[in-house]
Amino acid sequence: MEIRELLQKPLEGMNNCNVQNTFAKIANNLFKQFCIKCGAKRYYFAEIEFYYYSKDTFNKEWNEKTYPRDNKKTGDLFFHYSGVDICFESSFDDGKFGGILIRSLKDDSGKFITGPFVCMLELLNVSSEDWPRLELLKEDETYKDCKICKSPIARYGITYKDKGMEDEPLCFYDQELYDKYTDDKNNKETFEKARWDYGRKKDGSIKGISTLKRYYRRFDEKG
């Protein structure tokens, strides 16, 4: 099965009435059947956000929050000022472009890499021998243990002048993130192993509410 069939084909029948179902299907495919291969390491998806523009069917008025891509193919990685996206088939001239922002990853050891910019730095720095690329897992390797959230949440840190489709919950995440990072009784060890916490003191301890905890508190808004 090709990458395009799993990631791009569902968009062909998308309209403003079935956005959630369309993106949920793509997210489920991405979480369970793909990884990012970089050198000898694999990274599995833990949190993603959708950005897409189509002059004919979706977000007919382009908002600059969706970066234009030109001549990008499905599955290409697109590095930009906010992080790194997995591209949909994109052509600025044709008025269709978009991608999936990677907000959190989980590496081979089970550690989370959190925050879109940190994910980008991780992928760029982990190996000098092999450029990161999207890889379709073999049937016996599919990430069956992943529990994708039942209710997506709004994209993080995005504000718009006009309310509408842009405010729809378009962020999907691994339920394990919610279970671990919002469990006050058991999250201490998890936070210590995470690769994003700029609130640490020199001795390694965390002063007050960590940036990581604040980051994941928004999961409580899912209802």
C-alpha positions in Angstrom: 0.0 0.0 0.0 1.4 3.4 -1.0 1.8 6.4 1.2 -0.5 8.5 -1.0 -3.3 6.0 -0.6 -3.2 6.3 3.2 -2.5 10.0 3.6 -3.8 11.8 0.5 -6.7 9.8 -0.9 -9.1 10.6 2.0 -8.8 14.3 1.2 -10.4 13.7 -2.2 -13.8 13.3 -0.7 -13.4 15.9 2.1 -15.8 18.8 2.5 -16.7 21.1 5.3 -19.2 18.5 6.7 -16.8 15.6 7.1 -13.5 17.3 8.1 -13.3 15.6 11.5 -13.8 12.1 10.1 -11.4 12.7 7.2 -8.6 13.9 9.4 -9.3 11.3 12.1 -8.8 8.6 9.4 -5.5 10.1 8.3 -4.3 10.4 11.9 -5.2 6.8 12.6 -3.2 5.7 9.6 -0.3 7.8 10.5 -0.1 6.8 14.1 -0.4 3.1 13.5 1.2 2.4 10.2 4.0 5.0 9.8 7.2 6.1 11.5 10.0 8.6 10.8 13.2 6.7 10.1 16.4 8.6 10.8 19.6 6.7 10.7 19.1 3.6 12.8 16.3 5.2 14.9 12.6 5.2 14.5 10.2 7.8 15.8 6.5 7.1 16.2 3.9 9.8 16.2 2.4 11.0 19.5 0.7 14.4 18.7 -0.1 16.0 15.3 -2.0 19.0 14.0 -3.7 19.4 10.6 -3.3 22.4 8.3 -4.9 22.3 4.9 -6.1 24.7 2.3 -8.2 24.1 -0.9 -9.6 27.0 -2.8 -12.5 24.7 -3.9 -13.6 22.7 -0.9 -11.9 23.7 2.4 -10.8 27.0 4.0 -11.6 28.8 0.8 -10.1 32.0 2.2 -6.4 31.3 2.8 -5.1 32.0 6.2 -1.3 32.6 6.5 -1.2 30.1 9.4 -1.2 27.4 6.7 2.2 27.7 5.0 2.1 27.5 1.2 4.0 24.6 -0.2 4.9 24.4 -3.9 5.4 21.1 -5.7 5.6 19.0 -2.6 4.6 15.4 -2.7 2.6 13.4 -0.2 5.0 12.3 2.6 7.7 14.9 2.0 9.0 16.5 5.1 8.7 20.3 5.1 10.9 22.3 7.6 9.8 25.8 8.5 9.9 28.4 11.3 7.5 26.5 13.5 8.8 23.0 13.2 8.4 20.2 10.6 5.3 19.0 8.6 4.4 15.9 6.7 3.2 17.3 3.4 0.1 16.6 1.5 0.3 16.8 -2.3 0.7 20.6 -2.7 0.8 23.2 -5.4 0.4 26.8 -4.7 -0.7 27.5 -8.3 -3.4 24.9 -8.1 -4.7 26.3 -4.8 -4.2 23.1 -2.8 -1.6 22.7 -0.1 -1.1 21.7 3.5 0.6 19.5 5.9 0.5 17.8 9.3 2.6 19.5 12.0 4.5 17.1 14.2 4.0 18.2 17.8 5.3 15.2 19.7 7.1 12.0 18.9 8.0 8.8 20.8 11.4 7.2 20.1 12.4 3.6 20.1 13.0 3.6 23.9 9.5 5.0 24.6 10.7 8.5 25.5 8.6 11.4 24.4 10.1 14.3 22.4 7.6 17.2 22.9 7.1 20.5 21.2 7.2 21.0 17.4 10.5 22.9 17.2 12.1 20.4 19.5 10.9 17.5 17.3 12.5 19.2 14.3 15.8 19.7 16.1 15.7 16.0 17.2 15.2 14.8 13.7 17.9 17.1 12.2 20.5 16.2 14.9 20.0 12.5 15.5 22.0 11.3 12.5 24.5 12.7 10.2 24.4 9.7 7.9 20.7 9.6 6.9 18.1 12.3 6.2 14.9 11.8 8.1 12.1 10.3 6.0 8.5 9.0 6.4 8.4 5.2 6.3 5.5 2.8 6.0 5.8 0.0 8.6 5.6 -3.6 7.5 2.5 -5.5 8.4 4.1 -7.3 11.4 5.6 -4.0 12.7 2.5 -1.9 12.8 2.2 0.2 16.0 -0.9 -1.6 17.3 -0.4 -0.4 20.9 -1.1 3.2 20.0 -4.4 4.5 21.4 -5.4 7.5 19.4 -7.6 10.0 21.3 -11.3 9.7 20.8 -11.8 13.5 20.9 -9.3 15.8 19.2 -8.6 19.2 20.6 -8.1 22.7 19.2 -4.7 23.5 17.7 -2.3 24.9 20.2 -1.4 28.6 20.4 -3.4 29.6 17.3 -5.7 32.6 17.3 -7.8 33.9 14.4 -9.8 37.0 13.8 -12.7 35.1 12.3 -14.2 32.1 13.9 -15.1 29.1 11.9 -13.4 26.0 10.5 -10.0 27.2 11.8 -11.3 26.8 15.4 -12.2 23.1 14.9 -10.4 20.6 17.0 -7.7 19.5 14.5 -5.0 18.2 16.9 -4.9 14.4 17.5 -2.7 12.7 20.1 -1.8 9.4 21.5 -4.0 8.7 24.5 -0.9 7.6 26.4 0.2 11.2 26.4 -3.0 12.2 28.3 -2.8 9.3 30.6 0.8 9.9 31.6 1.1 13.6 31.6 -2.1 14.5 33.4 -1.7 11.9 36.1 -0.4 13.8 39.1 0.4 10.7 41.1 2.5 9.0 38.5 3.9 11.8 36.2 7.0 12.7 38.1 9.2 10.0 36.5 7.7 10.6 33.1 8.5 14.3 33.2 12.1 13.6 34.3 12.6 11.4 31.2 10.9 13.8 28.7 13.1 15.8 26.4 11.5 19.1 26.8 11.5 21.1 30.0 13.1 24.5 30.0 12.0 25.0 33.6 14.7 22.8 35.1 17.2 24.1 37.6 20.9 23.3 37.4 20.5 20.4 39.9 17.9 18.8 37.5 14.9 19.6 39.7 11.9 21.5 38.4 10.9 24.7 40.0 7.1 25.3 40.1 4.9 24.2 37.2 7.1 22.9 34.4 6.7 24.2 30.9 6.0 20.6 29.9 3.1 20.3 32.4 1.7 23.6 31.2 2.0 22.4 27.6 -0.1 19.2 28.3 -2.6 20.8 30.6 -4.5 21.9 27.5 -5.5 18.2 27.1 -8.0 18.8 29.9 -9.9 21.1 27.5 -10.9 18.1 25.4 -14.0 17.5 27.6 
